[in-house]
Amino acid sequence: MTHRITNHVTINSRWSRLYKIGGATAFVAGILLLVGMISLIASILRSETASGWLSLIQNNWLVKMFILHSGLSDIHADLRGLNLLDIFILLLVSVICLSISTIFRNARKVLSQIAFAFSVIAIILFLATLNAGRSTVMLAVLINSFVMFRDKAFGKVTIYTGILASVFLFVGDLTVGVHSNIITTLFSIGYVLLIIWFFLIAQSLFRLSHVS
């Protein structure tokens, strides 16, 4: 059984469970990035490095990029090496992209599948190099955000939030290590926007799971 909710998208009931999984995955991704941000802020305010399980949650590559951009000498940040948290976040993004790719049809579906492919490539590149590939997910977010244009399944706030987040973070990735207040500010905004985007995507996917 299907339910047509826009002129461009037909929601099929068989994807209902995937939408729920995608929504939960997006929510978890948002929480992980949010905890990482709060943990870093707390470490800066207390002038001490987080330890134990909290340090593991804080230790995602985007937080490390912010540290390198801002020049925080008291906090060590190394983008190289195997990071299980990064792999987990990349897997979450892949599930999100897969969930989104089932919503669209025709050319939009092809583009959303390309976004999913980028999210998978990000994992492969990181596992192969232990350094490169992680920010490839920003391309996946950017493509999916553009695909959402003129579609009522996702609101304009979700679309523009995804575009701005991916652009700001990708610029930060290309200039990692450069100490610039402007880049640091844009990267910080991009990080916050990405958290918001994850939560908005979670809301949309949960809503679609109920529609279907």
C-alpha positions in Angstrom: 0.0 0.0 0.0 1.3 3.5 -0.9 0.4 7.0 0.1 1.1 9.9 -2.3 2.0 12.9 -0.2 3.5 15.2 -2.9 3.6 15.5 -6.6 7.1 14.0 -6.7 7.2 11.4 -3.9 5.3 8.2 -3.3 5.7 6.8 0.1 5.6 3.0 0.1 4.5 1.2 3.3 7.3 -1.3 3.0 9.8 1.4 3.8 8.0 2.4 7.0 10.4 0.4 9.2 13.5 1.8 7.4 12.2 5.3 8.0 11.9 4.6 11.7 15.4 3.2 11.7 16.7 6.2 9.8 14.9 8.6 12.1 16.4 6.9 15.2 19.8 6.9 13.5 19.7 10.6 12.7 18.6 11.3 16.3 21.6 9.3 17.7 24.0 11.1 15.3 22.7 14.5 16.4 23.1 13.5 20.1 26.6 12.3 19.6 27.7 15.5 17.9 25.8 17.6 20.6 27.5 15.7 23.4 30.9 16.2 21.7 30.3 19.9 21.5 29.2 20.2 25.1 32.1 18.1 26.3 34.6 20.3 24.4 33.0 23.5 25.8 33.1 22.1 29.3 36.8 21.1 28.9 37.7 24.6 27.7 35.8 26.3 30.6 37.4 23.9 33.2 40.8 24.1 31.5 41.2 20.4 31.6 40.8 17.5 29.1 37.9 15.2 29.4 38.7 11.7 30.5 37.1 8.2 30.4 34.0 7.5 28.3 33.4 11.3 27.9 36.7 11.7 26.0 35.6 9.0 23.6 32.4 10.7 22.8 34.1 14.1 22.4 36.7 12.6 20.1 35.0 12.9 16.7 36.9 14.3 13.7 34.8 17.4 13.5 35.6 18.4 17.1 39.3 17.7 16.3 39.1 20.0 13.2 37.6 22.8 15.4 40.5 22.4 17.8 43.1 22.6 15.0 41.4 25.7 13.5 41.0 27.5 16.8 44.6 26.7 17.9 43.6 25.3 21.4 47.1 24.4 22.6 45.8 22.7 25.8 43.8 20.1 23.9 45.5 17.5 21.7 44.0 16.7 18.4 45.2 14.2 15.8 43.1 13.4 12.8 45.2 10.3 11.9 44.6 6.8 13.2 41.6 4.5 13.7 38.7 6.1 15.5 35.8 3.8 16.3 33.5 6.8 17.1 34.2 8.2 13.6 33.4 4.9 12.0 30.2 4.7 14.0 29.1 8.2 12.9 29.9 7.4 9.3 27.8 4.3 9.5 24.9 6.3 11.0 25.2 8.8 8.1 25.1 5.9 5.6 21.9 4.6 7.2 20.3 8.0 7.1 21.3 8.4 3.4 19.9 5.0 2.6 16.6 5.9 4.3 16.4 9.2 2.3 17.2 7.5 -1.0 14.0 5.4 -0.8 11.8 8.5 -0.7 12.4 9.9 -4.1 11.8 8.8 -7.7 13.4 9.1 -11.1 16.3 11.6 -11.3 15.9 12.6 -7.6 16.3 9.0 -6.6 19.5 8.6 -8.6 21.0 11.7 -7.0 20.0 10.5 -3.5 21.6 7.1 -4.3 24.8 8.9 -5.3 24.7 10.7 -1.9 24.4 7.2 -0.3 27.3 6.0 -2.3 29.4 8.9 -1.1 28.6 8.0 2.5 29.8 4.5 1.9 32.9 5.7 0.1 33.7 7.8 3.1 33.8 4.7 5.3 36.0 2.8 2.8 38.5 5.6 2.4 38.8 6.1 6.1 39.4 2.4 6.8 41.9 2.3 4.0 43.9 5.4 4.9 43.0 6.0 8.6 42.9 9.7 7.7 41.1 10.7 4.6 37.4 10.3 3.6 35.4 11.3 6.6 34.4 14.7 5.4 33.1 13.1 2.2 29.9 12.7 4.1 29.5 16.5 3.8 29.0 15.9 0.0 26.3 13.4 0.9 24.5 15.9 3.1 24.9 18.6 0.4 23.5 16.4 -2.4 20.6 15.2 -0.3 19.7 18.8 0.7 19.6 19.9 -2.9 17.5 16.9 -3.9 14.9 17.9 -1.2 14.2 21.2 -3.0 10.5 21.6 -4.2 9.5 18.6 -2.1 7.1 18.8 0.7 8.5 15.8 2.5 11.2 18.1 3.9 10.9 21.7 4.9 12.9 24.6 3.6 14.6 24.9 7.0 15.9 21.4 6.7 17.1 22.0 3.2 19.0 25.3 3.9 20.3 24.0 7.2 21.9 21.0 5.4 23.4 23.1 2.6 24.9 25.7 4.9 26.2 23.0 7.3 27.9 21.0 4.6 29.4 24.0 2.9 30.8 25.5 6.1 32.2 22.2 7.3 33.7 21.3 3.9 35.5 24.6 3.8 36.8 23.9 7.2 38.1 20.5 6.0 39.9 22.0 3.1 41.6 24.6 5.3 42.2 22.4 8.3 45.2 23.6 10.4 44.7 27.2 9.2 44.3 29.5 12.2 41.6 32.0 11.2 38.8 33.5 13.3 36.5 33.6 10.3 37.1 29.9 9.4 36.8 28.9 13.0 33.5 30.8 13.3 32.1 29.3 10.1 33.1 25.9 11.1 31.5 26.3 14.5 28.2 27.4 12.9 28.4 24.5 10.4 28.8 22.0 13.3 25.8 23.4 15.1 23.8 23.4 11.9 24.7 19.8 11.2 23.4 18.8 14.6 20.1 20.7 13.9 20.0 19.0 10.4 20.2 15.6 12.0 17.4 16.3 14.4 15.2 17.8 11.5 15.9 14.7 9.4 14.9 12.5 12.3 11.7 14.4 12.7 10.9 14.1 9.0 11.7 10.4 8.8 9.6 9.6 11.9 6.7 11.5 10.3 7.0 9.6 7.0 7.1 6.3 8.9 3.7 7.1 10.3 2.3 8.3 7.0 3.3 5.1 5.3 
